[in-house]
């Protein structure tokens, strides 16, 4: 399992057909040298860009099979993971700013972006199977080489956190209705829970 860190482009173990510059310096000439695509909080392209809830994220994307372009992404205004992440699909890119995680095709930025999550807390990579996992406080969303693979049902009442990925099992912790800690094992291929174990205190765990 690989986790996100810092403000660098996170390639994980995926093969990407592009490079990314994060927060490039605005050109002294007063305009970008490439086509500019501006994304709002719904992942849609807009003519009049505004990021009213926080500083936007700027990227220069250099695809190997198409023209370079500039992307401006509006801030969510919330707390959450921020970063730029490679995906199992070689032309797919995940951009998260304040927990607003968007997924797009670097060769077709004019198509806009898919909102993977509006409250992402973790972005985690699995090598086998090749998945990019986006975790919120309550559920998981997975992307494979073909795009969206699955969205899990609600796995915890709150505080969901991915601990590890072991082949066909994703292990997470969270809190349940009683406020106690719960360990949840999730099927890597389907996103469905395989088991839930309740922490009854003093390391006394009980299947639920």
Buried (B, 14 or more C-beta within 10 A) or exposed (E): BBEBEEEEBBBBEBEBBBBBBBEEEEEEEEEBEBEBBBBBBEBEBBEEBEBEBBEBBBBBBBBEEBEBBBBBBBBBBBEBBBBBBBBBBBBBBBBBBBBBBBBBBBBEBEEBBBBBBBBBBBBBBBEEBBBBBBBBBBBBBBBBBEEEBBEBEEBBBEBBBBEEBEEBEBBBBBBBEEEBBBBBBBBBEEBEBBEBBBBEEEEEEEEE
